[in-house]
Amino acid sequence: GIQVEQSPPDLILQEGANSTLRCNFSDSVNNLQWFHQNPWGQLINLFYIPSGTKQNGRLSATTVATERYSLLYISSSQTTDSGVYFCAVGDVYGNKLVFGAGTILRVKS
Amino acid sequence: NAGVTQTPKFQVLKTGQSMTLQCAQDMNHNSMYWYRQDPGMGLRLIYYSASEGTTDKGEVPNGYNVSRLNKREFSLRLESAAPSQTSVYFCASKVGRGSREKLFFGSGTQLSVL
């Protein structure tokens, strides 16, 4: 099955700093999503991005499908950005999303 | 509009006991999922239901059963709990396809099997 690797596993930032999280996947995908899990465990969709670039406020994501990676950019980080960021990939129907192990982000004030 | 509701939030079981995790969504979604989350491993799909009346295995179905009782409810049953099933369990439902696809997660159930 598809393998998903995320890096770095852990990241500590000072408030206001920028960061880039990476997701590598082992096979062609038609579905790639980024999620944020806050420190209380709640999971929220950030992006559906099997290819191309999207932006939502301070967050943006780029997927280069031909090279099998995706990047999540966080600019001007805030303490509320802390949590775990997951990349998940799957087929076009998305019924079997495979999650990476996540990147734990801690933003210090 | 409560979204996806899971019960219970916490549960402690002894090895061999059985229990059912309940999940309900009020968004009229067809697809529902059960995941488990273990430290350092992300979320792994246990079972899913693409529509009312259908269920399919995910990555780690062994030791679990599911029931899609109706469009709203999707329950997960552990018939004989084992310590390896200690985990945080998430239920989710999905709306849309392709670029309109979005998963909605419940708040999770922390299960400890002693």
Interface residues (C-beta under 8 A of the other chain):
Chain A: G1 V4 N31 Q33 F35 G41 Q42 L43 I44 N45 Y48 F86 A88 V92 Y93 G94 N95 K96 L97 V98 F99 G100 A101 G102
Chain B: S31 Y35 G40 M41 G42 L43 R44 L45 Y48 A50 D56 G58 E59 V88 F90 A92 K94 R97 G98 S99 R100 E101 K102 L103 F105 S107 G108
